[in-house]
């Protein structure tokens, strides 16, 4: 276990005991699977820790940047391998996109992705626009989409030229899988659209504040009372730092313990542990009082 940097270690114990909710990454933190999030297996200590948090009434959610499945399907898969979580404790970029699109008044979206990305938007009443020809849409949203074609690119660019806001599920180059680092698609797709249109994408998944606020709202906890646990400094640690949450890195995915000191301050974890199992004795052991959660951002 490593606390970083040194000048923050004095209040680390107090901050850990003040935690009132936990946001877990999925791949490389709680589980490992293949490049399509299939064949998921729990990482050591993950089942025990999440069960302990539930027993302590310390709420937690899992937030993945994966969009191959709906949040409900991810939750069902995690339940099948031993995790006890309801559907609403599973978040993806589609979850935060719905919150953000409704707040922004977006009523239609050209989605470059599968049903895992489309279905939550559709259920929220957002029209799904087909990426064909010269479409009109309020938003263009890119996710996991290895089937991306030149026709998709042309349609998305026309939509952006027509006024659609460009959104990315993730700007990560890689995500953790059982076979090592796997290449994502959202960043590559948005890079092409941005290159043609000159429009910069907005991220709705991690590490955006849009994503963190969605998680905080779901938990009913102020961001300052959250612990964000993950294996990617560019995602979970950056998101924690931006929101004033506590960032805890694990070394079971793409992050290594010796990397922390070389990271820029905005990506540096407050604490690094070998795996989530180490958190069982570090996070609060008593039931938090509801009044201690703080206010939740709108």
Helices and strands as residue ranges (DSSP letters): E 2-3, G 6-11, H 12-17, E 21-24, E 31-32, E 41-42, H 46-55, E 60-63, H 71-80, G 87-89, E 90-91, H 93-104, E 108-112, H 115-123, E 127-129, E 139-142, H 150-161, E 165-168, E 174-177, E 180-183, H 186-197, E 202-203, H 209-219, G 223-225, E 226-230, I 233-237, H 238-243, E 246-250, G 257-262, G 265-267, E 271-273, G 276-281, G 290-293
